[in-house]
Amino acid sequence: MSAADDRDQRSDRELVEAAKAGDASAFDRLVDGHYRSVYNTAYRMLGTPSAASDATQSVFLRVYEALDTFRGEAAFSTWLYRITMNICLDELRRRKNQPFSLTEEDEDGEFAGERDLPDESDEPAITAEQRELQRLVHEALGRLPEDFRTVIVLYDLRGLAYQEIAEVLDVPLGTVKSRLNRARRALRNEMHEHAELFGT
């Protein structure tokens, strides 16, 4: 763990302890510090901004209600991801017979999802290509089984280490690695017809 990571972890621990002691501003800082990460994870799992927003609210409500049970045996972020994934998977099971939807649009009629592909150029054609790639990956993720989608979101999109994912999902380390390999193959198969956008 880097010095910066250590400072971040120490800060989370201090905020958790303060929030447990009744410091509302400490809990607000925890929410502020992790909101975007939770939202982005929920968005990748559930597919639409409104579903991600609802799930994010549910996550932090559950965190607030369960904070006294957090013992610090794992990092706060690991515990938070576990709650996030549980809520997302519960929602996916509830809507099992409903199609994965990407129909939400913003006020300008554009796709309303958050965009976390970096914009590396001011050239409109490249920006449009990036947005199209992001949309295609998002749709392909939505067609993957829940187990595959989960490991890709946590590893490739959120940047968690294998061990962290094993802790979040409560599965052996080997299961994470094999599931990720199979998930990536499945995603490549879903994206095969759009291979030119990936330069392959």
C-alpha positions as CSV (number, residue, x, y, z in Angstrom):
1,M,0.0,0.0,0.0
2,S,1.4,3.4,-0.9
3,A,1.7,6.3,1.6
4,A,-1.2,8.0,-0.1
5,D,-3.4,4.9,0.2
6,D,-2.4,4.6,3.8
7,R,-3.4,8.2,4.4
8,D,-6.8,7.6,2.7
9,Q,-7.4,4.5,4.8
10,R,-6.5,6.3,8.0
11,S,-8.9,9.1,7.0
12,D,-11.7,6.6,6.4
13,R,-11.1,4.9,9.7
14,E,-11.1,8.2,11.6
15,L,-14.3,9.3,9.8
16,V,-16.0,6.0,10.6
17,E,-15.1,6.2,14.3
18,A,-16.3,9.8,14.4
19,A,-19.6,8.9,12.6
20,K,-20.1,6.0,15.1
21,A,-19.7,8.6,17.9
22,G,-22.6,10.6,16.4
23,D,-20.6,13.1,14.2
24,A,-23.0,13.7,11.3
25,S,-20.5,15.7,9.4
26,A,-18.1,12.8,9.5
27,F,-20.7,10.5,7.9
28,D,-21.3,13.2,5.3
29,R,-17.6,13.3,4.4
30,L,-17.6,9.5,4.0
31,V,-20.5,9.8,1.6
32,D,-18.9,12.6,-0.3
33,G,-15.6,10.7,-0.6
34,H,-17.2,7.5,-1.9
35,Y,-20.4,8.6,-3.7
36,R,-19.0,8.7,-7.2
37,S,-17.4,5.3,-6.9
38,V,-20.6,3.7,-5.5
39,Y,-22.7,5.4,-8.2
40,N,-20.4,4.4,-11.1
41,T,-20.3,0.8,-9.8
42,A,-24.1,0.7,-9.5
43,Y,-24.5,2.3,-12.9
44,R,-22.3,-0.4,-14.6
45,M,-24.2,-3.1,-12.8
46,L,-27.8,-1.8,-13.3
47,G,-27.6,0.1,-16.6
48,T,-29.4,3.4,-16.1
49,P,-28.7,6.6,-14.1
50,S,-32.0,6.4,-12.2
51,A,-31.4,2.8,-11.1
52,A,-27.8,3.7,-10.1
53,S,-29.0,6.8,-8.2
54,D,-31.7,4.7,-6.3
55,A,-29.1,2.0,-5.5
56,T,-26.6,4.5,-4.3
57,Q,-29.1,6.0,-1.9
58,S,-29.9,2.5,-0.7
59,V,-26.2,1.8,-0.2
60,F,-25.6,4.8,2.0
61,L,-28.8,4.3,4.0
62,R,-27.6,0.7,4.7
63,V,-24.1,1.9,5.6
64,Y,-25.6,4.4,8.0
65,E,-27.8,1.8,9.6
66,A,-25.0,-0.8,9.8
67,L,-22.1,1.4,10.6
68,D,-21.9,0.2,14.2
69,T,-21.3,-3.3,12.9
70,F,-18.2,-2.3,10.9
71,R,-15.2,-3.6,12.9
72,G,-12.5,-2.4,10.5
73,E,-11.2,-6.0,9.8
74,A,-11.3,-5.1,6.1
75,A,-10.9,-1.6,4.5
76,F,-14.0,0.6,4.7
77,S,-14.0,0.7,0.9
78,T,-14.1,-3.1,0.7
79,W,-17.1,-3.2,3.1
80,L,-18.8,-0.5,1.0
81,Y,-18.3,-2.4,-2.2
82,R,-19.7,-5.5,-0.6
83,I,-22.9,-3.6,0.3
84,T,-23.0,-2.0,-3.1
85,M,-22.8,-5.3,-4.9
86,N,-25.4,-6.9,-2.6
87,I,-27.9,-4.2,-3.3
88,C,-27.2,-4.3,-7.1
89,L,-27.5,-8.0,-7.2
90,D,-30.7,-7.9,-5.2
91,E,-32.1,-5.4,-7.7
92,L,-31.0,-7.5,-10.7
93,R,-32.8,-10.6,-9.2
94,R,-35.9,-8.5,-8.7
95,R,-36.0,-7.5,-12.3
96,K,-34.9,-10.9,-13.7
97,N,-37.5,-10.9,-16.4
98,Q,-37.1,-7.3,-17.4
99,P,-34.7,-6.5,-20.3
100,F,-31.5,-4.5,-19.6
101,S,-32.5,-1.0,-20.6
102,L,-30.5,1.9,-21.9
103,T,-33.4,4.0,-23.0
104,E,-32.9,6.9,-20.5
105,E,-32.0,10.2,-22.1
106,D,-31.0,13.6,-20.8
107,E,-32.7,16.9,-21.6
108,D,-30.8,17.1,-24.9
109,G,-31.9,13.6,-26.0
110,E,-28.4,12.2,-25.4
111,F,-27.7,9.0,-23.6
112,A,-27.9,9.9,-20.0
113,G,-25.3,7.6,-18.5
114,E,-22.2,8.8,-16.8
115,R,-19.1,8.6,-19.1
116,D,-15.9,7.5,-17.6
117,L,-13.8,6.9,-20.7
118,P,-11.2,9.7,-20.8
119,D,-11.6,12.4,-23.4
120,E,-8.0,12.4,-24.8
121,S,-8.6,14.8,-27.7
122,D,-10.6,17.8,-28.7
123,E,-11.3,16.4,-32.1
124,P,-15.0,15.7,-32.4
125,A,-14.6,12.5,-34.4
126,I,-12.4,11.0,-31.7
127,T,-14.7,12.1,-29.0
128,A,-17.7,10.6,-30.8
129,E,-15.8,7.3,-31.3
130,Q,-15.0,7.2,-27.6
131,R,-18.7,7.8,-26.7
132,E,-19.7,5.1,-29.1
133,L,-17.2,2.7,-27.6
134,Q,-18.4,3.5,-24.1
135,R,-22.0,2.8,-25.1
136,L,-21.2,-0.5,-26.8
137,V,-19.2,-1.7,-23.8
138,H,-22.0,-0.7,-21.5
139,E,-24.6,-2.6,-23.6
140,A,-22.3,-5.6,-23.8
141,L,-21.8,-5.6,-20.0
142,G,-25.6,-5.6,-19.6
143,R,-25.8,-8.9,-21.6
144,L,-23.3,-10.7,-19.4
145,P,-24.4,-13.0,-16.6
146,E,-24.4,-11.3,-13.2
147,D,-21.3,-13.1,-12.0
148,F,-19.3,-12.1,-15.0
149,R,-20.5,-8.5,-15.0
150,T,-19.6,-8.2,-11.3
151,V,-15.9,-9.2,-11.7
152,I,-15.4,-7.0,-14.7
153,V,-16.9,-4.0,-13.0
154,L,-14.9,-4.5,-9.9
155,Y,-11.5,-5.3,-11.6
156,D,-11.4,-3.6,-15.0
157,L,-13.7,-0.6,-14.3
158,R,-13.2,0.1,-10.6
159,G,-9.6,-1.1,-10.3
160,L,-9.9,-3.4,-7.3
161,A,-7.2,-6.0,-6.7
162,Y,-8.0,-9.8,-6.9
163,Q,-7.8,-10.1,-3.1
164,E,-10.2,-7.2,-2.6
165,I,-12.7,-8.7,-5.0
166,A,-12.4,-12.0,-3.2
167,E,-13.3,-10.2,0.1
168,V,-16.1,-8.2,-1.5
169,L,-17.7,-11.3,-3.1
170,D,-16.7,-13.7,-0.3
171,V,-15.3,-16.2,-2.7
172,P,-11.8,-17.8,-3.0
173,L,-9.0,-15.9,-4.8
174,G,-8.8,-18.6,-7.5
175,T,-12.5,-18.2,-8.2
176,V,-12.1,-14.5,-8.9
177,K,-9.2,-15.1,-11.3
178,S,-11.0,-17.9,-13.3
179,R,-14.3,-16.0,-13.3
180,L,-12.5,-12.8,-14.6
181,N,-10.9,-14.8,-17.4
182,R,-14.2,-16.3,-18.5
183,A,-15.9,-13.0,-18.1
184,R,-13.4,-11.2,-20.4
185,R,-13.8,-13.9,-23.0
186,A,-17.6,-13.5,-22.9
187,L,-17.3,-9.7,-23.2
188,R,-14.9,-10.1,-26.2
189,N,-17.5,-12.4,-27.8
190,E,-20.2,-9.8,-27.2
191,M,-18.0,-7.1,-28.7
192,H,-16.7,-9.2,-31.7
193,E,-18.7,-7.4,-34.4
194,H,-17.3,-4.1,-33.2
195,A,-13.7,-5.1,-33.0
196,E,-12.6,-2.3,-35.3
197,L,-13.4,0.2,-32.6
198,F,-10.8,-1.5,-30.4
199,G,-8.1,-1.4,-33.0
200,T,-8.2,-5.2,-33.5
